[in-house]
């Protein structure tokens, strides 16, 4: 009896660990299934509305190529070449089938492949947006955590004031200041342009640092405010009081209970911020001379290039859906209560 007792305890511990792993995996898979069940119909409806833009806009490739003086016969001939003489649902199915295969159509303006054009601009915008998100997460989490741990003190008030100031500063104003001070004045970074990472990580980082900093201020402010509020609320929960009564250390209480249960609002904020960083940086891209996704979308809309605008919208939808799916999976893993409506 005495020789088998030590063997039973590790076996039980292994069984408990395996059960926890299975439970966590099942929770993540359930969250994935729920997210897909929501996002698939959203994607279908959004792409249908996106495709209907051409009919609603009244634009035609014939008007762009031939001008306003084009004859009805010439307009009909060019629209037939683009397949615009087919029934609406047939056009939609042909377009949607191409979207599922990564083919977003051809530009009305220059006849170039839209997937290729978007890919070139998206690489630039994703580089800047990802770096801006990293800066925002690191600085925002640091400031929010410090403010929560030092709540009602001078440190908390200073951080709150700083976050309030940067939250009302437009990205283009921050960008101009950064160029004037760090690029023109101190010559620490290039003032404009972009170099792909394949040509060197150092030059690539140097060219995306200033635009990423300009875009990161809003992320820093939102993450810091959300995290501070949620951490303070978590400290007031009964399970934290119970942990203190049991004699757990402040470090263990913070990382094991408070931080894990206070991450939800900050993570949800990131789910909204990343797609916005990619698509809403037109002015910032102009300031720093970047041919990014936002600038391509703006140029396409001004030129009346409907297939290009449709492609931009589809990619934006995919970005929003994909990133929110990732956030939901992280929430399901880190915060089980978020999947129970708690």
C-alpha positions as CSV (number, residue, x, y, z in Angstrom):
1,X,0.0,0.0,0.0
2,X,2.7,2.5,0.9
3,X,4.6,1.9,-2.4
4,X,1.6,2.6,-4.6
5,X,0.4,5.8,-2.9
6,X,3.0,8.0,-4.4
7,X,2.2,6.7,-7.9
8,X,-1.5,7.5,-7.5
9,X,-1.0,11.2,-6.8
10,X,1.0,11.9,-10.0
11,X,-1.5,9.9,-12.0
12,X,-4.3,11.9,-10.6
13,X,-2.5,15.1,-11.3
14,X,-1.8,14.0,-14.9
15,X,-5.5,13.2,-15.3
16,X,-6.5,16.6,-14.0
17,X,-4.1,18.3,-16.3
18,X,-5.3,16.3,-19.3
19,X,-8.9,17.2,-18.4
20,X,-8.1,20.9,-18.2
21,X,-6.4,20.7,-21.6
22,X,-9.3,19.0,-23.2
23,X,-11.7,21.5,-21.6
24,X,-9.6,24.5,-22.8
25,X,-9.4,23.0,-26.3
26,X,-13.1,22.4,-26.4
27,X,-13.8,25.9,-25.2
28,X,-11.6,27.4,-28.0
29,X,-13.2,25.2,-30.6
30,X,-16.7,26.1,-29.5
31,X,-15.7,29.8,-29.7
32,X,-14.3,29.2,-33.2
33,X,-17.6,27.5,-34.3
34,X,-19.7,30.3,-32.9
35,X,-17.5,33.0,-34.6
36,X,-17.6,31.2,-37.9
37,X,-21.4,30.8,-37.7
38,X,-21.6,34.6,-37.3
39,X,-18.9,35.8,-39.6
40,X,-19.9,33.6,-42.7
41,X,-23.4,35.2,-43.2
42,X,-21.9,38.6,-42.4
43,X,-19.3,38.1,-45.1
44,X,-21.9,37.0,-47.6
45,X,-24.2,39.9,-47.0
46,X,-21.3,42.4,-47.0
47,X,-19.9,41.1,-50.3
48,X,-23.4,41.3,-51.9
49,X,-23.9,44.9,-50.7
50,X,-20.3,45.7,-51.9
51,X,-21.0,44.3,-55.4
52,X,-24.3,46.2,-55.6
53,X,-22.3,49.4,-55.4
54,X,-21.7,49.4,-59.1
55,X,-25.4,49.5,-59.9
56,X,-26.1,52.1,-57.3
57,X,-23.2,54.3,-58.4
58,X,-24.3,54.4,-62.1
59,X,-20.6,54.4,-63.1
60,X,-19.4,52.5,-66.2
61,X,-16.0,51.6,-67.6
62,X,-17.2,53.1,-70.9
63,X,-17.6,56.5,-69.3
64,X,-14.1,56.3,-67.9
65,X,-12.5,55.1,-71.1
66,X,-14.5,57.1,-73.6
67,X,-15.7,60.1,-71.7
68,X,-19.1,61.7,-71.4
69,X,-19.4,62.0,-75.2
70,X,-19.5,58.2,-75.8
71,X,-22.2,56.9,-78.0
72,X,-24.7,54.4,-76.8
73,X,-23.3,51.8,-79.2
74,X,-19.8,52.3,-77.9
75,X,-21.0,52.1,-74.3
76,X,-22.9,48.9,-74.9
77,X,-19.8,47.3,-76.7
78,X,-17.4,48.1,-73.8
79,X,-19.9,47.0,-71.1
80,X,-20.4,43.7,-73.0
81,X,-16.6,43.2,-72.9
82,X,-16.7,43.6,-69.1
83,X,-19.7,41.3,-68.8
84,X,-21.9,44.1,-67.5
85,X,-24.7,43.1,-70.0
86,X,-25.4,40.0,-68.0
87,X,-28.1,39.7,-65.3
88,X,-27.2,41.2,-62.0
89,X,-27.1,37.9,-60.1
90,X,-25.0,36.3,-62.8
91,X,-22.5,39.1,-62.5
92,X,-22.5,38.8,-58.7
93,X,-21.8,35.0,-58.9
94,X,-19.0,35.4,-61.4
95,X,-17.4,38.1,-59.2
96,X,-18.0,36.2,-55.9
97,X,-16.5,33.0,-57.4
98,X,-13.4,35.0,-58.3
99,X,-13.2,36.5,-54.8
100,X,-13.2,33.0,-53.3
101,X,-10.2,32.2,-55.5
102,X,-8.4,35.5,-54.5
103,X,-9.2,37.2,-57.8
104,X,-10.7,40.7,-57.3
105,X,-11.1,41.6,-60.9
106,X,-9.5,44.1,-63.2
107,X,-9.2,47.9,-62.9
108,X,-11.4,50.0,-65.1
109,X,-8.7,52.7,-65.2
110,X,-5.5,50.9,-66.3
111,X,-6.6,47.3,-66.8
112,X,-4.2,46.0,-64.1
113,X,-5.0,43.1,-61.8
114,X,-6.6,44.5,-58.6
115,X,-5.4,41.7,-56.4
116,X,-1.8,42.7,-57.4
117,X,-2.4,46.4,-56.8
118,X,-4.0,45.8,-53.4
119,X,-1.2,43.4,-52.4
120,X,1.4,46.0,-53.1
121,X,-0.3,48.7,-51.0
122,X,-1.5,46.2,-48.3
123,X,2.1,45.1,-47.6
124,X,3.0,48.7,-46.7
125,X,-0.1,49.4,-44.6
126,X,0.1,46.0,-42.8
127,X,3.8,46.8,-41.9
128,X,2.9,50.2,-40.4
129,X,-0.3,49.0,-38.8
130,X,1.3,46.0,-37.1
131,X,4.2,48.0,-35.8
132,X,1.7,50.7,-34.6
133,X,-0.3,48.0,-32.8
134,X,2.8,46.6,-31.1
135,X,3.7,50.0,-29.9
136,X,0.2,50.7,-28.7
137,X,-0.1,47.4,-26.9
138,X,3.2,47.6,-25.2
139,X,2.9,51.2,-24.1
140,X,-0.8,51.1,-23.5
141,X,-0.6,47.9,-21.4
142,X,2.3,49.3,-19.4
143,X,0.6,52.7,-18.7
144,X,-2.8,51.1,-17.9
145,X,-1.3,48.5,-15.6
146,X,0.8,51.1,-13.8
147,X,-2.2,53.4,-13.4
148,X,-4.3,50.6,-11.9
149,X,-1.6,49.5,-9.5
150,X,-1.0,53.1,-8.4
151,X,-4.7,54.2,-8.6
152,X,-5.7,57.5,-6.9
153,X,-2.0,58.5,-6.7
154,X,-0.1,61.2,-8.5
155,X,1.2,58.5,-10.9
156,X,-2.3,57.5,-11.8
157,X,-3.4,61.1,-12.4
158,X,-0.3,61.8,-14.5
159,X,-0.9,58.8,-16.7
160,X,-4.6,59.7,-17.0
161,X,-3.8,63.2,-18.0
162,X,-1.2,62.1,-20.6
163,X,-3.6,59.6,-22.1
164,X,-6.3,62.2,-22.3
165,X,-3.9,64.6,-24.2
166,X,-2.7,62.1,-26.8
167,X,-6.2,60.7,-27.4
168,X,-7.3,64.1,-28.9
169,X,-4.2,64.6,-31.0
170,X,-5.0,63.7,-34.7
171,X,-2.6,61.3,-36.3
172,X,-1.7,63.7,-39.1
173,X,-0.7,66.4,-36.6
174,X,1.4,63.9,-34.7
175,X,3.0,62.8,-38.0
176,X,3.9,66.4,-39.0
177,X,5.5,67.0,-35.6
178,X,7.4,63.8,-35.7
179,X,8.8,64.6,-39.2
180,X,9.8,68.1,-38.1
181,X,11.5,67.0,-34.9
182,X,12.9,63.5,-35.4
183,X,13.4,63.5,-39.2
184,X,14.2,67.0,-40.3
185,X,15.5,68.4,-37.0
186,X,17.5,65.4,-35.5
187,X,17.9,63.3,-38.6
188,X,17.1,60.1,-36.6
189,X,14.6,58.7,-39.2
190,X,13.9,59.2,-42.9
191,X,11.1,61.6,-43.4
192,X,9.3,59.7,-46.2
193,X,9.4,56.6,-48.4
194,X,9.2,52.9,-47.8
195,X,11.7,50.0,-48.1
196,X,10.5,46.4,-48.0
197,X,11.8,44.1,-45.3
198,X,13.3,41.9,-47.9
199,X,15.9,44.7,-48.6
200,X,16.9,44.9,-45.0
201,X,15.1,44.8,-41.6
202,X,17.0,47.9,-40.4
203,X,16.0,50.3,-43.2
204,X,12.4,48.8,-43.2
205,X,12.0,49.6,-39.5
206,X,13.5,53.0,-39.9
207,X,11.0,53.9,-42.6
208,X,7.9,52.6,-40.8
209,X,8.8,53.9,-37.3
210,X,7.5,57.5,-37.6
211,X,4.2,56.6,-39.3
212,X,3.7,53.8,-36.8
213,X,4.3,56.2,-33.9
214,X,1.8,58.7,-35.4
215,X,-0.9,56.0,-35.6
216,X,-0.1,54.4,-32.2
217,X,-1.2,57.3,-30.0
218,X,-4.9,56.5,-30.4
219,X,-4.2,52.8,-29.6
220,X,-2.1,53.7,-26.6
221,X,-4.9,55.9,-25.2
222,X,-7.7,53.4,-25.7
223,X,-5.8,50.4,-24.4
224,X,-4.5,52.2,-21.3
225,X,-7.9,53.6,-20.4
226,X,-9.7,50.3,-20.9
227,X,-7.1,48.3,-19.1
228,X,-7.0,50.7,-16.1
229,X,-10.7,50.6,-15.7
230,X,-11.1,46.9,-16.0
231,X,-8.1,46.1,-13.7
232,X,-9.5,48.4,-11.0
233,X,-12.9,46.7,-11.4
234,X,-11.3,43.3,-11.1
235,X,-9.5,44.3,-7.9
236,X,-12.9,44.9,-6.3
237,X,-14.3,41.5,-7.1
238,X,-14.9,38.9,-4.3
239,X,-12.4,36.4,-5.7
240,X,-9.6,38.9,-5.2
241,X,-10.7,39.4,-1.6
242,X,-10.7,35.6,-1.1
243,X,-7.2,35.4,-2.6
244,X,-6.0,38.0,-0.1
245,X,-7.6,36.1,2.8
246,X,-5.9,32.9,1.7
247,X,-2.6,34.7,1.9
248,X,-1.6,34.8,-1.8
249,X,1.1,37.2,-2.7
250,X,0.2,40.5,-4.5
251,X,2.1,39.3,-7.6
252,X,0.2,36.0,-7.8
253,X,-3.1,37.8,-7.2
254,X,-2.4,40.2,-10.0
255,X,-1.2,37.8,-12.7
256,X,-3.4,34.8,-11.6
257,X,-6.7,36.6,-11.0
258,X,-6.8,40.4,-11.7
259,X,-4.9,40.6,-15.1
260,X,-6.5,37.5,-16.6
261,X,-10.0,38.7,-15.8
262,X,-9.3,42.4,-16.7
263,X,-8.0,41.8,-20.2
264,X,-11.3,41.5,-22.0
265,X,-12.1,45.2,-22.7
266,X,-8.6,45.9,-23.8
267,X,-8.5,42.9,-26.2
268,X,-11.9,43.9,-27.6
269,X,-10.5,47.3,-28.3
270,X,-7.6,45.8,-30.3
271,X,-10.2,43.9,-32.4
272,X,-11.5,47.2,-33.6
273,X,-8.3,49.1,-33.8
274,X,-6.2,47.0,-36.2
275,X,-8.5,47.1,-39.2
276,X,-9.0,50.8,-38.7
277,X,-5.2,51.3,-38.6
278,X,-4.9,49.6,-42.0
279,X,-7.8,51.3,-43.8
280,X,-8.0,54.7,-42.2
281,X,-4.4,56.0,-42.6
282,X,-4.8,57.9,-45.9
283,X,-3.6,61.3,-44.5
284,X,-0.7,59.6,-42.6
285,X,0.4,57.8,-45.8
286,X,0.4,61.2,-47.7
287,X,2.5,62.8,-45.0
288,X,5.1,60.1,-45.1
289,X,5.0,59.4,-48.9
290,X,3.7,55.9,-48.5
291,X,1.8,54.1,-51.3
292,X,-0.3,52.1,-48.9
293,X,-3.7,50.5,-48.8
294,X,-5.6,53.6,-47.6
295,X,-4.0,55.8,-50.3
296,X,-4.9,53.2,-53.0
297,X,-8.5,53.2,-51.8
298,X,-8.7,56.9,-51.9
299,X,-7.2,57.2,-55.4
300,X,-9.5,54.4,-56.7
301,X,-12.6,56.1,-55.3
302,X,-11.7,59.5,-56.8
303,X,-11.1,57.9,-60.2
304,X,-14.4,56.1,-60.1
305,X,-12.7,52.7,-60.4
306,X,-15.6,50.6,-59.0
307,X,-13.9,47.2,-59.2
308,X,-10.9,48.5,-57.3
309,X,-13.2,50.0,-54.6
310,X,-15.0,46.7,-54.4
311,X,-11.7,44.9,-54.0
312,X,-10.7,47.3,-51.2
313,X,-14.0,46.8,-49.4
314,X,-13.7,43.0,-49.7
315,X,-10.1,43.0,-48.3
316,X,-11.3,45.4,-45.5
317,X,-14.1,43.0,-44.6
318,X,-11.7,40.0,-44.5
319,X,-9.3,42.0,-42.2
320,X,-12.1,42.9,-39.8
321,X,-13.6,39.4,-39.7
322,X,-10.2,37.7,-39.4
323,X,-8.8,39.9,-36.7
324,X,-12.0,39.8,-34.7
325,X,-12.0,36.0,-35.0
326,X,-8.5,35.9,-33.6
327,X,-9.5,38.2,-30.7
328,X,-12.5,36.0,-29.9
329,X,-10.2,32.9,-29.8
330,X,-7.8,34.7,-27.5
331,X,-10.7,35.7,-25.2
332,X,-12.0,32.2,-25.1
333,X,-8.6,31.0,-24.0
334,X,-7.7,33.7,-21.6
335,X,-11.2,34.6,-20.3
336,X,-13.6,31.7,-20.2
337,X,-16.3,33.9,-18.7
338,X,-16.4,36.0,-21.9
339,X,-17.9,33.1,-23.8
340,X,-20.7,32.6,-21.2
341,X,-21.9,36.2,-21.4
342,X,-20.5,36.9,-17.9
